[in-house]
Amino acid sequence: MSRFWSARVRELVPYVPGEQPKISNLIKLNTNEHPFGPSPKAIAAMQAALNDDLRLYPDPNADALRQTISDYYDLAAQGGDPSWVFVGNGSDEVLAHAFHGLFQHDKPLLFPDISYSFYPVYAQLYDIAYETVPLTDSFVINPADYSRANGGVIFPNPNAPTGCVLALDAIEQILQANRDVVVLVDEAYIDFGGDSAVALVGRYDNLLITQTLSKSRALAGLRVGLAIGQPHLIEALERIKNSFNSYPLGRVALAGAQAAFEDKAYFDSMQQMVIMQRDSLTAKLERLGFDVLPSGANFVFAQHPKHGGADLAQALRERAVVVRHFNKPRIDNFLRITVGTPDQHAALIDALSEILA
């Protein structure tokens, strides 16, 4: 701590990202990166963007990428257009702008007690009062629990770290009960097993959806995120962006992101591979005695009735397998395990079999 720090910096408890190990030859199943890599067309587009034009600033409005996203989701069918799309430097930056621009109100922000751990960090950073809403005993959101006074609602779908999916009719219940505040649905993992709330955005002027290219499009290293909502919500994000950093995405990122959305055949194929591997991993864990929550994400959330989560995570690490453990109430016995390749799963199951024996 330094005497030069502001009071806000002294009070902050920063978000802790998943470990990026520096040790080679580890089986890395802890940060939900895609196991099969990005679209070859996206890589080619980024390579083509590595030219003399890098001396020029990128398009501050990302018009071509926003048009591509609008077309991908057929926003025109709901009366929308690219003005319904916002893009930023990873979905975390997009979320930060939403917290800053849409959730600073007198009443508390609501989000689940077991959820993305960046939410309370943003609330603290932007001095937003918040209340956590307990998930049910089966670790799902009960929409009725959000029918109370608040300054906004945010939740991931599928939820992180549990992986459980909320159906669109349940999301509509939350939207209808909160017409006077913004409801933000954080869809970082939606492509692995849920129905996107983008289908509802034309009917609800209080709905904002965020997504990322880090997960289902295998571009975690590129840092591209987006939001979709009606123009009055997007304008709030644009006002924040242009008061903070008017050029959040560079030319290479814009080119790669656009190509990734345009290569739908590759995208669909890779998601099916992840879903197939997730189902296979779940079955293997269950044969070892694990209880595995139903997952619509590219990870599974599992606990063993006879072994603590922290002990299992440490024992796996000693065998060169890294998974995520959260030392938090209600979930400290669970492991969050990223869906990987068949070879990675084989190494994980071999290690677990040895530990459990």
C-alpha positions as a LaTeX table, in Angstrom:
\begin{tabular}{lrrr}
\hline
Residue & $x$ (\AA) & $y$ (\AA) & $z$ (\AA) \\
\hline
Met1 & 0.00 & 0.00 & 0.00 \\
Ser2 & 1.33 & 3.43 & $-0.96$ \\
Arg3 & 0.63 & 6.89 & 0.37 \\
Phe4 & $-0.04$ & 7.90 & $-3.24$ \\
Trp5 & $-3.05$ & 5.61 & $-3.59$ \\
Ser6 & $-6.52$ & 7.07 & $-3.64$ \\
Ala7 & $-9.04$ & 5.93 & $-1.03$ \\
Arg8 & $-10.88$ & 3.89 & $-3.69$ \\
Val9 & $-7.74$ & 1.95 & $-4.62$ \\
Arg10 & $-7.04$ & 1.14 & $-0.98$ \\
Glu11 & $-10.54$ & $-0.28$ & $-0.58$ \\
Leu12 & $-10.60$ & $-2.41$ & $-3.73$ \\
Val13 & $-10.50$ & $-6.21$ & $-3.61$ \\
Pro14 & $-9.55$ & $-7.00$ & $-7.23$ \\
Tyr15 & $-10.85$ & $-9.89$ & $-9.30$ \\
Val16 & $-8.50$ & $-12.88$ & $-9.41$ \\
Pro17 & $-8.45$ & $-14.51$ & $-12.87$ \\
Gly18 & $-7.88$ & $-18.19$ & $-13.40$ \\
Glu19 & $-4.25$ & $-19.18$ & $-13.24$ \\
Gln20 & $-2.22$ & $-19.13$ & $-16.43$ \\
Pro21 & 0.53 & $-21.58$ & $-15.42$ \\
Lys22 & 4.09 & $-20.87$ & $-16.51$ \\
Ile23 & 5.04 & $-24.54$ & $-16.15$ \\
Ser24 & 5.16 & $-26.54$ & $-19.38$ \\
Asn25 & 3.50 & $-29.92$ & $-19.94$ \\
Leu26 & 0.52 & $-29.22$ & $-17.68$ \\
Ile27 & $-2.97$ & $-30.42$ & $-18.54$ \\
Lys28 & $-4.72$ & $-27.04$ & $-18.34$ \\
Leu29 & $-8.44$ & $-27.39$ & $-17.58$ \\
Asn30 & $-9.01$ & $-24.34$ & $-15.39$ \\
Thr31 & $-9.94$ & $-21.28$ & $-17.48$ \\
Asn32 & $-12.56$ & $-22.53$ & $-19.98$ \\
Glu33 & $-10.55$ & $-21.92$ & $-23.11$ \\
His34 & $-11.78$ & $-23.67$ & $-26.23$ \\
Pro35 & $-9.88$ & $-26.93$ & $-26.79$ \\
Phe36 & $-9.98$ & $-26.95$ & $-30.59$ \\
Gly37 & $-8.78$ & $-23.53$ & $-31.76$ \\
Pro38 & $-10.24$ & $-20.63$ & $-33.77$ \\
Ser39 & $-11.56$ & $-20.58$ & $-37.30$ \\
Pro40 & $-8.81$ & $-20.86$ & $-39.93$ \\
Lys41 & $-10.60$ & $-18.05$ & $-41.77$ \\
Ala42 & $-10.27$ & $-15.84$ & $-38.70$ \\
Ile43 & $-6.54$ & $-16.57$ & $-38.51$ \\
Ala44 & $-6.16$ & $-15.80$ & $-42.23$ \\
Ala45 & $-8.06$ & $-12.52$ & $-41.82$ \\
Met46 & $-5.81$ & $-11.47$ & $-38.96$ \\
Gln47 & $-2.70$ & $-12.36$ & $-40.92$ \\
Ala48 & $-3.97$ & $-10.30$ & $-43.84$ \\
Ala49 & $-4.49$ & $-7.34$ & $-41.49$ \\
Leu50 & $-0.80$ & $-7.36$ & $-40.57$ \\
Asn51 & 0.21 & $-4.78$ & $-43.14$ \\
Asp52 & 1.17 & $-1.14$ & $-43.46$ \\
Asp53 & $-2.35$ & $-0.05$ & $-42.48$ \\
Leu54 & $-1.40$ & $-0.73$ & $-38.86$ \\
Arg55 & 0.07 & 2.78 & $-38.88$ \\
Leu56 & $-3.54$ & 4.05 & $-39.09$ \\
Tyr57 & $-6.08$ & 4.12 & $-36.29$ \\
Pro58 & $-8.82$ & 1.48 & $-36.52$ \\
Asp59 & $-12.47$ & 2.31 & $-37.08$ \\
Pro60 & $-13.60$ & 3.70 & $-33.69$ \\
Asn61 & $-17.18$ & 2.62 & $-34.38$ \\
Ala62 & $-16.32$ & $-0.90$ & $-35.61$ \\
Asp63 & $-19.01$ & $-0.48$ & $-38.27$ \\
Ala64 & $-18.15$ & $-3.58$ & $-40.32$ \\
Leu65 & $-18.03$ & $-5.87$ & $-37.27$ \\
Arg66 & $-21.27$ & $-4.46$ & $-35.86$ \\
Gln67 & $-22.97$ & $-5.02$ & $-39.22$ \\
Thr68 & $-21.72$ & $-8.61$ & $-39.29$ \\
Ile69 & $-23.04$ & $-9.28$ & $-35.77$ \\
Ser70 & $-26.37$ & $-7.65$ & $-36.64$ \\
Asp71 & $-26.66$ & $-9.89$ & $-39.69$ \\
Tyr72 & $-25.60$ & $-12.98$ & $-37.77$ \\
Tyr73 & $-28.41$ & $-12.53$ & $-35.25$ \\
Asp74 & $-30.85$ & $-11.20$ & $-37.88$ \\
Leu75 & $-31.62$ & $-8.16$ & $-35.77$ \\
Ala76 & $-33.49$ & $-6.68$ & $-38.73$ \\
Ala77 & $-36.25$ & $-9.24$ & $-38.11$ \\
Gln78 & $-36.83$ & $-7.54$ & $-34.74$ \\
Gly79 & $-36.64$ & $-4.02$ & $-36.14$ \\
Gly80 & $-32.96$ & $-3.72$ & $-35.30$ \\
Asp81 & $-29.74$ & $-2.82$ & $-37.07$ \\
Pro82 & $-26.04$ & $-2.33$ & $-36.19$ \\
Ser83 & $-26.99$ & 0.48 & $-33.78$ \\
Trp84 & $-28.25$ & $-2.32$ & $-31.50$ \\
Val85 & $-24.68$ & $-3.70$ & $-31.23$ \\
Phe86 & $-21.75$ & $-2.56$ & $-29.09$ \\
Val87 & $-18.24$ & $-4.04$ & $-29.20$ \\
Gly88 & $-15.37$ & $-3.69$ & $-26.77$ \\
Asn89 & $-12.10$ & $-5.07$ & $-25.52$ \\
Gly90 & $-13.39$ & $-8.36$ & $-24.17$ \\
Ser91 & $-16.76$ & $-8.84$ & $-22.50$ \\
Asp92 & $-15.24$ & $-7.78$ & $-19.18$ \\
Glu93 & $-14.75$ & $-4.26$ & $-20.53$ \\
Val94 & $-18.28$ & $-4.29$ & $-21.94$ \\
Leu95 & $-19.61$ & $-5.37$ & $-18.55$ \\
Ala96 & $-17.61$ & $-2.62$ & $-16.85$ \\
His97 & $-19.22$ & $-0.02$ & $-19.11$ \\
Ala98 & $-22.66$ & $-1.45$ & $-18.32$ \\
Phe99 & $-22.03$ & $-1.28$ & $-14.58$ \\
His100 & $-20.78$ & 2.30 & $-14.93$ \\
Gly101 & $-23.48$ & 3.50 & $-17.30$ \\
Leu102 & $-26.60$ & 1.54 & $-16.36$ \\
Phe103 & $-26.38$ & 0.29 & $-12.76$ \\
Gln104 & $-25.39$ & 3.35 & $-10.71$ \\
His105 & $-28.75$ & 3.93 & $-9.05$ \\
Asp106 & $-30.11$ & 4.40 & $-5.53$ \\
Lys107 & $-31.50$ & 0.88 & $-5.21$ \\
Pro108 & $-29.22$ & $-2.19$ & $-5.07$ \\
Leu109 & $-28.14$ & $-4.26$ & $-8.03$ \\
Leu110 & $-29.20$ & $-7.91$ & $-7.81$ \\
Phe111 & $-27.18$ & $-10.94$ & $-8.92$ \\
Pro112 & $-26.89$ & $-14.59$ & $-7.81$ \\
Asp113 & $-24.89$ & $-15.54$ & $-4.73$ \\
Ile114 & $-22.98$ & $-18.05$ & $-6.85$ \\
Ser115 & $-22.04$ & $-16.22$ & $-10.01$ \\
Tyr116 & $-19.25$ & $-14.54$ & $-11.96$ \\
Ser117 & $-16.93$ & $-13.17$ & $-9.30$ \\
Phe118 & $-16.21$ & $-9.98$ & $-11.26$ \\
Tyr119 & $-19.70$ & $-8.62$ & $-10.49$ \\
Pro120 & $-18.98$ & $-7.60$ & $-6.88$ \\
Val121 & $-15.63$ & $-6.17$ & $-7.98$ \\
Tyr122 & $-17.30$ & $-3.88$ & $-10.50$ \\
Ala123 & $-19.95$ & $-2.93$ & $-7.95$ \\
Gln124 & $-17.22$ & $-1.93$ & $-5.52$ \\
Leu125 & $-15.25$ & $-0.05$ & $-8.18$ \\
Tyr126 & $-18.25$ & 2.01 & $-9.25$ \\
Asp127 & $-19.72$ & 2.40 & $-5.75$ \\
Ile128 & $-22.85$ & 0.40 & $-6.56$ \\
Ala129 & $-24.86$ & $-1.10$ & $-3.73$ \\
Tyr130 & $-25.73$ & $-4.73$ & $-4.43$ \\
Glu131 & $-27.51$ & $-7.72$ & $-2.95$ \\
Thr132 & $-26.86$ & $-11.35$ & $-3.79$ \\
Val133 & $-29.82$ & $-13.64$ & $-4.40$ \\
Pro134 & $-29.32$ & $-17.27$ & $-3.37$ \\
Leu135 & $-29.55$ & $-19.94$ & $-6.03$ \\
Thr136 & $-31.90$ & $-22.79$ & $-5.21$ \\
Asp137 & $-30.63$ & $-25.97$ & $-3.57$ \\
Ser138 & $-30.15$ & $-27.38$ & $-7.09$ \\
Phe139 & $-28.01$ & $-24.32$ & $-8.01$ \\
Val140 & $-30.46$ & $-22.69$ & $-10.41$ \\
Ile141 & $-32.03$ & $-19.23$ & $-10.52$ \\
Asn142 & $-35.61$ & $-18.89$ & $-9.29$ \\
Pro143 & $-37.08$ & $-15.98$ & $-11.31$ \\
Ala144 & $-39.55$ & $-15.14$ & $-8.52$ \\
Asp145 & $-36.62$ & $-14.20$ & $-6.27$ \\
Tyr146 & $-35.93$ & $-11.18$ & $-8.50$ \\
Ser147 & $-39.40$ & $-9.67$ & $-8.08$ \\
Arg148 & $-38.36$ & $-7.01$ & $-5.59$ \\
Ala149 & $-37.13$ & $-3.44$ & $-5.58$ \\
Asn150 & $-33.74$ & $-3.07$ & $-7.24$ \\
Gly151 & $-31.55$ & $-0.85$ & $-9.38$ \\
Gly152 & $-30.84$ & $-3.55$ & $-11.96$ \\
Val153 & $-30.37$ & $-7.28$ & $-12.42$ \\
Ile154 & $-27.42$ & $-9.18$ & $-13.87$ \\
Phe155 & $-26.79$ & $-12.92$ & $-14.16$ \\
Pro156 & $-24.81$ & $-15.27$ & $-16.41$ \\
Asn157 & $-26.66$ & $-17.74$ & $-18.60$ \\
Pro158 & $-25.45$ & $-20.47$ & $-18.47$ \\
Asn159 & $-24.44$ & $-19.61$ & $-14.94$ \\
Ala160 & $-20.78$ & $-19.54$ & $-14.00$ \\
Pro161 & $-19.35$ & $-21.49$ & $-12.33$ \\
Thr162 & $-22.27$ & $-23.94$ & $-12.04$ \\
Gly163 & $-23.03$ & $-24.28$ & $-15.77$ \\
Cys164 & $-26.81$ & $-24.45$ & $-15.23$ \\
Val165 & $-29.00$ & $-22.95$ & $-17.97$ \\
Leu166 & $-32.03$ & $-20.70$ & $-17.52$ \\
Ala167 & $-34.75$ & $-21.11$ & $-20.16$ \\
Leu168 & $-36.03$ & $-18.14$ & $-22.12$ \\
Asp169 & $-39.46$ & $-18.22$ & $-20.48$ \\
Ala170 & $-37.78$ & $-17.86$ & $-17.07$ \\
Ile171 & $-35.70$ & $-14.95$ & $-18.36$ \\
Glu172 & $-38.91$ & $-13.32$ & $-19.57$ \\
Gln173 & $-40.37$ & $-13.62$ & $-16.09$ \\
Ile174 & $-37.42$ & $-11.64$ & $-14.75$ \\
Leu175 & $-37.72$ & $-9.06$ & $-17.53$ \\
Gln176 & $-41.44$ & $-8.57$ & $-16.98$ \\
Ala177 & $-40.98$ & $-8.16$ & $-13.23$ \\
Asn178 & $-38.28$ & $-5.51$ & $-13.75$ \\
Arg179 & $-39.53$ & $-3.29$ & $-16.57$ \\
Asp180 & $-38.12$ & $-0.13$ & $-14.99$ \\
Val181 & $-34.51$ & $-1.32$ & $-14.64$ \\
Val182 & $-31.94$ & $-2.94$ & $-16.90$ \\
Val183 & $-31.71$ & $-6.73$ & $-16.88$ \\
Leu184 & $-28.32$ & $-7.82$ & $-18.21$ \\
Val185 & $-27.94$ & $-11.43$ & $-19.36$ \\
Asp186 & $-24.26$ & $-12.35$ & $-19.52$ \\
Glu187 & $-24.05$ & $-14.99$ & $-22.26$ \\
Ala188 & $-20.36$ & $-15.86$ & $-22.21$ \\
Tyr189 & $-21.21$ & $-19.58$ & $-22.52$ \\
Ile190 & $-24.57$ & $-19.53$ & $-24.32$ \\
Asp191 & $-23.34$ & $-21.23$ & $-27.50$ \\
Phe192 & $-22.57$ & $-24.49$ & $-25.69$ \\
Gly193 & $-26.11$ & $-25.38$ & $-24.69$ \\
Gly194 & $-28.66$ & $-22.59$ & $-24.18$ \\
Asp195 & $-31.02$ & $-20.37$ & $-26.16$ \\
Ser196 & $-29.78$ & $-16.82$ & $-26.54$ \\
Ala197 & $-31.92$ & $-14.03$ & $-25.14$ \\
Val198 & $-31.11$ & $-12.06$ & $-28.30$ \\
Ala199 & $-34.45$ & $-13.44$ & $-29.51$ \\
Leu200 & $-36.16$ & $-11.24$ & $-26.88$ \\
Val201 & $-34.27$ & $-7.98$ & $-27.40$ \\
Gly202 & $-36.85$ & $-6.45$ & $-29.77$ \\
Arg203 & $-39.65$ & $-6.93$ & $-27.22$ \\
Tyr204 & $-37.90$ & $-5.69$ & $-24.08$ \\
Asp205 & $-36.37$ & $-2.23$ & $-23.94$ \\
Asn206 & $-34.76$ & $-3.10$ & $-20.58$ \\
Leu207 & $-32.78$ & $-6.11$ & $-21.89$ \\
Leu208 & $-29.03$ & $-5.98$ & $-22.52$ \\
Ile209 & $-27.07$ & $-9.07$ & $-23.55$ \\
Thr210 & $-23.29$ & $-9.45$ & $-23.40$ \\
Gln211 & $-21.22$ & $-12.07$ & $-25.16$ \\
Thr212 & $-17.56$ & $-12.85$ & $-25.76$ \\
Leu213 & $-15.46$ & $-14.35$ & $-28.53$ \\
Ser214 & $-13.16$ & $-15.85$ & $-25.88$ \\
Lys215 & $-15.12$ & $-19.06$ & $-25.35$ \\
Ser216 & $-17.16$ & $-20.50$ & $-28.21$ \\
Arg217 & $-15.13$ & $-18.78$ & $-30.93$ \\
Ala218 & $-11.78$ & $-19.79$ & $-29.38$ \\
Leu219 & $-10.36$ & $-16.26$ & $-29.42$ \\
Ala220 & $-9.56$ & $-15.65$ & $-25.75$ \\
Gly221 & $-6.22$ & $-14.16$ & $-26.78$ \\
Leu222 & $-7.87$ & $-11.58$ & $-29.04$ \\
Arg223 & $-10.03$ & $-9.85$ & $-26.38$ \\
Val224 & $-13.29$ & $-9.07$ & $-28.17$ \\
Gly225 & $-16.66$ & $-8.75$ & $-26.46$ \\
Leu226 & $-20.03$ & $-7.37$ & $-27.45$ \\
Ala227 & $-23.40$ & $-6.24$ & $-26.21$ \\
Ile228 & $-26.80$ & $-6.33$ & $-27.90$ \\
Gly229 & $-29.72$ & $-4.17$ & $-26.82$ \\
Gln230 & $-32.01$ & $-1.44$ & $-28.01$ \\
Pro231 & $-30.25$ & 1.79 & $-29.07$ \\
His232 & $-30.91$ & 3.77 & $-25.90$ \\
Leu233 & $-28.92$ & 1.18 & $-23.91$ \\
Ile234 & $-26.15$ & 0.93 & $-26.50$ \\
Glu235 & $-25.82$ & 4.73 & $-26.46$ \\
Ala236 & $-25.06$ & 4.61 & $-22.73$ \\
Leu237 & $-22.20$ & 2.18 & $-23.39$ \\
Glu238 & $-20.93$ & 4.33 & $-26.27$ \\
Arg239 & $-20.92$ & 7.41 & $-24.04$ \\
Ile240 & $-18.79$ & 5.58 & $-21.47$ \\
Lys241 & $-16.45$ & 4.14 & $-24.14$ \\
Asn242 & $-15.91$ & 7.49 & $-25.82$ \\
Ser243 & $-15.17$ & 9.11 & $-22.46$ \\
Phe244 & $-12.62$ & 6.40 & $-21.66$ \\
Asn245 & $-11.06$ & 4.83 & $-24.78$ \\
Ser246 & $-12.54$ & 5.58 & $-28.18$ \\
Tyr247 & $-10.39$ & 2.94 & $-29.95$ \\
Pro248 & $-10.88$ & $-0.24$ & $-27.90$ \\
Leu249 & $-10.39$ & $-2.72$ & $-30.77$ \\
Gly250 & $-7.41$ & $-2.71$ & $-33.13$ \\
Arg251 & $-7.40$ & $-3.56$ & $-36.81$ \\
Val252 & $-6.26$ & $-7.14$ & $-36.27$ \\
Ala253 & $-8.95$ & $-7.83$ & $-33.65$ \\
Leu254 & $-11.67$ & $-6.31$ & $-35.84$ \\
Ala255 & $-10.62$ & $-8.45$ & $-38.82$ \\
Gly256 & $-10.42$ & $-11.67$ & $-36.81$ \\
Ala257 & $-13.72$ & $-11.13$ & $-35.02$ \\
Gln258 & $-15.59$ & $-10.39$ & $-38.23$ \\
Ala259 & $-14.22$ & $-13.49$ & $-39.95$ \\
Ala260 & $-15.04$ & $-15.66$ & $-36.91$ \\
Phe261 & $-18.71$ & $-14.64$ & $-37.10$ \\
Glu262 & $-18.79$ & $-15.19$ & $-40.86$ \\
Asp263 & $-17.41$ & $-18.76$ & $-40.61$ \\
Lys264 & $-20.60$ & $-20.32$ & $-39.25$ \\
Ala265 & $-19.87$ & $-23.81$ & $-40.58$ \\
Tyr266 & $-16.65$ & $-24.07$ & $-38.58$ \\
Phe267 & $-18.32$ & $-22.55$ & $-35.52$ \\
Asp268 & $-21.20$ & $-25.04$ & $-35.57$ \\
Ser269 & $-18.83$ & $-27.98$ & $-36.02$ \\
Met270 & $-16.58$ & $-26.96$ & $-33.12$ \\
Gln271 & $-19.48$ & $-26.42$ & $-30.73$ \\
Gln272 & $-20.81$ & $-29.89$ & $-31.46$ \\
Met273 & $-17.38$ & $-31.32$ & $-30.72$ \\
Val274 & $-17.27$ & $-29.52$ & $-27.36$ \\
Ile275 & $-20.78$ & $-30.71$ & $-26.44$ \\
Met276 & $-19.84$ & $-34.28$ & $-27.36$ \\
Gln277 & $-16.69$ & $-34.10$ & $-25.22$ \\
Arg278 & $-18.64$ & $-32.53$ & $-22.34$ \\
Asp279 & $-21.12$ & $-35.39$ & $-22.36$ \\
Ser280 & $-18.31$ & $-37.92$ & $-22.48$ \\
Leu281 & $-16.44$ & $-36.24$ & $-19.62$ \\
Thr282 & $-19.59$ & $-36.10$ & $-17.51$ \\
Ala283 & $-20.18$ & $-39.82$ & $-17.96$ \\
Lys284 & $-16.59$ & $-40.65$ & $-17.02$ \\
Leu285 & $-16.71$ & $-38.51$ & $-13.89$ \\
Glu286 & $-19.99$ & $-40.05$ & $-12.82$ \\
Arg287 & $-18.49$ & $-43.52$ & $-13.17$ \\
Leu288 & $-15.83$ & $-42.40$ & $-10.67$ \\
Gly289 & $-18.56$ & $-41.44$ & $-8.20$ \\
Phe290 & $-18.73$ & $-37.69$ & $-8.88$ \\
Asp291 & $-21.96$ & $-35.73$ & $-8.76$ \\
Val292 & $-21.99$ & $-33.51$ & $-11.85$ \\
Leu293 & $-24.41$ & $-30.62$ & $-12.30$ \\
Pro294 & $-26.21$ & $-30.40$ & $-15.67$ \\
Ser295 & $-24.06$ & $-28.11$ & $-17.81$ \\
Gly296 & $-24.82$ & $-25.96$ & $-20.81$ \\
Ala297 & $-21.30$ & $-24.52$ & $-20.84$ \\
Asn298 & $-17.83$ & $-25.67$ & $-21.93$ \\
Phe299 & $-17.08$ & $-26.86$ & $-18.40$ \\
Val300 & $-18.57$ & $-29.16$ & $-15.80$ \\
Phe301 & $-19.07$ & $-28.50$ & $-12.10$ \\
Ala302 & $-18.54$ & $-31.64$ & $-10.08$ \\
Gln303 & $-18.06$ & $-32.82$ & $-6.50$ \\
His304 & $-17.14$ & $-36.15$ & $-4.95$ \\
Pro305 & $-19.01$ & $-37.27$ & $-1.83$ \\
Lys306 & $-15.86$ & $-38.58$ & $-0.14$ \\
His307 & $-13.20$ & $-36.04$ & $-1.13$ \\
Gly308 & $-12.99$ & $-32.28$ & $-0.62$ \\
Gly309 & $-12.63$ & $-30.00$ & $-3.61$ \\
Ala310 & $-9.46$ & $-28.28$ & $-2.41$ \\
Asp311 & $-7.75$ & $-31.59$ & $-1.70$ \\
Leu312 & $-8.68$ & $-32.97$ & $-5.10$ \\
Ala313 & $-7.48$ & $-29.84$ & $-6.88$ \\
Gln314 & $-4.13$ & $-30.00$ & $-5.10$ \\
Ala315 & $-3.72$ & $-33.72$ & $-5.75$ \\
Leu316 & $-4.49$ & $-33.17$ & $-9.44$ \\
Arg317 & $-1.95$ & $-30.37$ & $-9.65$ \\
Glu318 & 0.69 & $-32.68$ & $-8.20$ \\
Arg319 & $-0.09$ & $-34.90$ & $-11.18$ \\
Ala320 & 0.26 & $-32.01$ & $-13.66$ \\
Val321 & $-3.50$ & $-31.44$ & $-14.12$ \\
Val322 & $-4.87$ & $-27.96$ & $-13.31$ \\
Val323 & $-8.59$ & $-27.41$ & $-12.61$ \\
Arg324 & $-10.43$ & $-24.53$ & $-10.88$ \\
His325 & $-11.46$ & $-24.64$ & $-7.22$ \\
Phe326 & $-13.47$ & $-21.86$ & $-5.55$ \\
Asn327 & $-13.00$ & $-21.50$ & $-1.81$ \\
Lys328 & $-16.46$ & $-20.04$ & $-1.33$ \\
Pro329 & $-19.57$ & $-20.96$ & 0.68 \\
Arg330 & $-21.84$ & $-23.65$ & $-0.82$ \\
Ile331 & $-19.38$ & $-24.59$ & $-3.58$ \\
Asp332 & $-16.08$ & $-25.23$ & $-1.82$ \\
Asn333 & $-16.47$ & $-28.97$ & $-2.40$ \\
Phe334 & $-16.79$ & $-28.56$ & $-6.18$ \\
Leu335 & $-14.28$ & $-28.52$ & $-9.02$ \\
Arg336 & $-14.90$ & $-26.60$ & $-12.21$ \\
Ile337 & $-13.33$ & $-28.59$ & $-15.01$ \\
Thr338 & $-12.95$ & $-27.16$ & $-18.51$ \\
Val339 & $-14.00$ & $-29.41$ & $-21.38$ \\
Gly340 & $-10.80$ & $-30.39$ & $-23.14$ \\
Thr341 & $-9.55$ & $-32.76$ & $-25.79$ \\
Pro342 & $-9.94$ & $-36.56$ & $-25.51$ \\
Asp343 & $-6.25$ & $-36.84$ & $-24.56$ \\
Gln344 & $-6.63$ & $-34.23$ & $-21.82$ \\
His345 & $-9.68$ & $-36.02$ & $-20.47$ \\
Ala346 & $-7.81$ & $-39.31$ & $-20.44$ \\
Ala347 & $-5.01$ & $-37.74$ & $-18.38$ \\
Leu348 & $-7.56$ & $-36.20$ & $-15.99$ \\
Ile349 & $-9.46$ & $-39.45$ & $-15.47$ \\
Asp350 & $-6.24$ & $-41.42$ & $-14.99$ \\
Ala351 & $-5.11$ & $-38.92$ & $-12.34$ \\
Leu352 & $-8.48$ & $-38.94$ & $-10.56$ \\
Ser353 & $-8.60$ & $-42.72$ & $-10.60$ \\
Glu354 & $-5.20$ & $-42.85$ & $-8.93$ \\
Ile355 & $-6.21$ & $-40.24$ & $-6.33$ \\
Leu356 & $-9.54$ & $-41.88$ & $-5.50$ \\
Ala357 & $-7.94$ & $-45.31$ & $-5.21$ \\
\hline
\end{tabular}
